[in-house]
C-alpha cells in the first residue's frame, strides 16, 4: 500500500487550491463577458456582479488572514486589487459605470498570474 508523505499531500492541496481559484476567476470572467454583451441592466450583469462580489469578498478575507502564507506585500497588493474590483463592480451595479472591460482585464491578469 502506498502512503503519501505530508509534503506530497500539502503540495497537492496547494495545487488544488490554485486550480480552484483559477476556475472561479475563469467563471467570473465568462459571466462578465456575457454581461458586457447584454448591458448593465441585464440579468447577466446581475449574475456577474453577484458572483464577482462573492469571489473577491472571499479572496480578500483569505488574503487578510494571518494563516495565509503568501508574502505580505503580495497579499497587500492583491487586497488592493480586490477592493478596486469590488468598488468598480458596485459602480456598475448602481448604473454609474459600464466598465465590464476593466473588470474582465484585471480578473484575467490575476487568473493568469496564479501559478
PADRENMAR-746681 format. One line per field, with one value per residue (C-alpha): residue number from 1; residue in three letters; x, y, z. Coordinates in nm, 4 decimals, padded with zeros to 6 digits. Example, Ala and Ser with C-alpha at 12.3 -4.5 7.8 and 13.67 -1.06 7.14 Angstrom:
2
nr: 1, 2
rest: ALA, SER
X: 01.2300, 01.3670
Y: -00.4500, -00.1060
Z: 00.7800, 00.7140
end
This chain:
115
nr: 1, 2, 3, 4, 5, 6, 7, 8, 9, 10, 11, 12, 13, 14, 15, 16, 17, 18, 19, 20, 21, 22, 23, 24, 25, 26, 27, 28, 29, 30, 31, 32, 33, 34, 35, 36, 37, 38, 39, 40, 41, 42, 43, 44, 45, 46, 47, 48, 49, 50, 51, 52, 53, 54, 55, 56, 57, 58, 59, 60, 61, 62, 63, 64, 65, 66, 67, 68, 69, 70, 71, 72, 73, 74, 75, 76, 77, 78, 79, 80, 81, 82, 83, 84, 85, 86, 87, 88, 89, 90, 91, 92, 93, 94, 95, 96, 97, 98, 99, 100, 101, 102, 103, 104, 105, 106, 107, 108, 109, 110, 111, 112, 113, 114, 115
rest: UNK, UNK, UNK, UNK, UNK, UNK, UNK, UNK, UNK, UNK, UNK, UNK, UNK, UNK, UNK, UNK, UNK, UNK, UNK, UNK, UNK, UNK, UNK, UNK, UNK, UNK, UNK, UNK, UNK, UNK, UNK, UNK, UNK, UNK, UNK, UNK, UNK, UNK, UNK, UNK, UNK, UNK, UNK, UNK, UNK, UNK, UNK, UNK, UNK, UNK, UNK, UNK, UNK, UNK, UNK, UNK, UNK, UNK, UNK, UNK, UNK, UNK, UNK, UNK, UNK, UNK, UNK, UNK, UNK, UNK, UNK, UNK, UNK, UNK, UNK, UNK, UNK, UNK, UNK, UNK, UNK, UNK, UNK, UNK, UNK, UNK, UNK, UNK, UNK, UNK, UNK, UNK, UNK, UNK, UNK, UNK, UNK, UNK, UNK, UNK, UNK, UNK, UNK, UNK, UNK, UNK, UNK, UNK, UNK, UNK, UNK, UNK, UNK, UNK, UNK
X: 00.0000, 00.1346, 00.1399, 00.1550, 00.4073, 00.2815, 00.4788, 00.3078, -00.0389, 00.0370, 00.1716, -00.1358, -00.3734, -00.1930, -00.2101, -00.5784, -00.6490, -00.4769, -00.6712, -00.9993, -00.9007, -00.8274, -01.1613, -01.3514, -01.1829, -01.2492, -01.6171, -01.6314, -01.4687, -01.7157, -02.0073, -01.8610, -01.8184, -02.1834, -02.2854, -02.0810, -02.2692, -02.6137, -02.5609, -02.5560, -02.9293, -02.9434, -02.9880, -02.6419, -02.4963, -02.6695, -02.5327, -02.1824, -02.1604, -02.3045, -02.0570, -01.7605, -01.8589, -01.8757, -01.5417, -01.3490, -01.5019, -01.3820, -01.0396, -00.9923, -01.0940, -00.8489, -00.5703, -00.6220, -00.5962, -00.2845, -00.2929, -00.2376, 00.1181, 00.1660, 00.4267, 00.2795, 00.3482, 00.1782, -00.1196, -00.1488, -00.1337, -00.3978, -00.6222, -00.5923, -00.6801, -00.9703, -01.1068, -01.0836, -01.2733, -01.5427, -01.5770, -01.5867, -01.8428, -02.0591, -02.0358, -02.1563, -02.4331, -02.5584, -02.5545, -02.2755, -02.0343, -02.0322, -01.6659, -01.7027, -01.3870, -01.1769, -01.3234, -01.2540, -00.8967, -00.7921, -00.9535, -00.7704, -00.4372, -00.4903, -00.6085, -00.3162, -00.0723, -00.1788, 00.0917
Y: 00.0000, 00.3415, 00.6081, 00.9764, 01.1941, 01.5086, 01.7199, 01.5463, 01.5978, 01.9602, 02.0244, 01.8621, 02.0664, 02.3913, 02.2966, 02.2067, 02.5390, 02.7324, 02.5376, 02.6202, 02.9878, 02.9859, 02.8141, 03.0700, 03.3579, 03.1977, 03.1576, 03.5196, 03.6332, 03.4302, 03.5876, 03.9364, 03.8802, 03.7747, 04.0774, 04.3132, 04.1848, 04.2214, 04.5504, 04.6794, 04.6328, 04.2706, 03.9560, 03.8562, 04.1704, 04.0973, 03.7412, 03.8539, 04.1264, 03.8996, 03.6218, 03.8614, 04.0013, 03.6574, 03.5500, 03.8641, 03.9064, 03.5540, 03.6185, 03.9445, 03.7767, 03.4922, 03.7304, 03.9231, 03.6099, 03.5509, 03.1912, 03.3000, 03.2066, 03.4412, 03.7141, 04.0147, 04.2604, 04.0339, 03.9891, 04.3669, 04.4222, 04.1564, 04.3017, 04.6448, 04.4957, 04.3045, 04.6179, 04.8030, 04.5216, 04.5306, 04.9119, 04.9070, 04.6259, 04.8333, 05.1282, 04.9011, 04.7611, 05.1099, 05.2108, 05.4677, 05.2727, 05.0102, 04.9173, 04.5454, 04.5590, 04.6773, 04.4101, 04.1450, 04.2568, 04.2796, 03.9434, 03.7849, 03.9254, 03.7874, 03.4490, 03.4189, 03.5067, 03.2178, 02.9516
Z: 00.0000, -00.0988, 00.1692, 00.0862, 00.2583, 00.4284, 00.1790, -00.1157, 00.0326, 00.1150, -00.2366, -00.3906, -00.1762, -00.2674, -00.6356, -00.5962, -00.4243, -00.7021, -00.9619, -00.7843, -00.7713, -01.1461, -01.2120, -01.0022, -01.1809, -01.5209, -01.4315, -01.3169, -01.6418, -01.8502, -01.6620, -01.7064, -02.0816, -02.1107, -01.9033, -02.1211, -02.4263, -02.2636, -02.0776, -01.7222, -01.6591, -01.7740, -01.5687, -01.6892, -01.5308, -01.2010, -01.2003, -01.2982, -01.0335, -00.7638, -00.8485, -00.8638, -00.5234, -00.3661, -00.5134, -00.4243, -00.0804, -00.0029, -00.1567, 00.0374, 00.3631, 00.2987, 00.1998, 00.5225, 00.7349, 00.9408, 00.8158, 00.4552, 00.3614, 00.0657, 00.1155, 00.2950, 00.0115, -00.2438, -00.0112, 00.0328, -00.3440, -00.4100, -00.1399, -00.3057, -00.6422, -00.4899, -00.3246, -00.6577, -00.8298, -00.5609, -00.5845, -00.9628, -00.9626, -00.7268, -00.9670, -01.2467, -01.0270, -00.9454, -01.3113, -01.2676, -01.4884, -01.7587, -01.7094, -01.7679, -01.9770, -01.6810, -01.4550, -01.7190, -01.7895, -01.4248, -01.3486, -01.6432, -01.5254, -01.1748, -01.3051, -01.5437, -01.2642, -01.0401, -01.0699
end
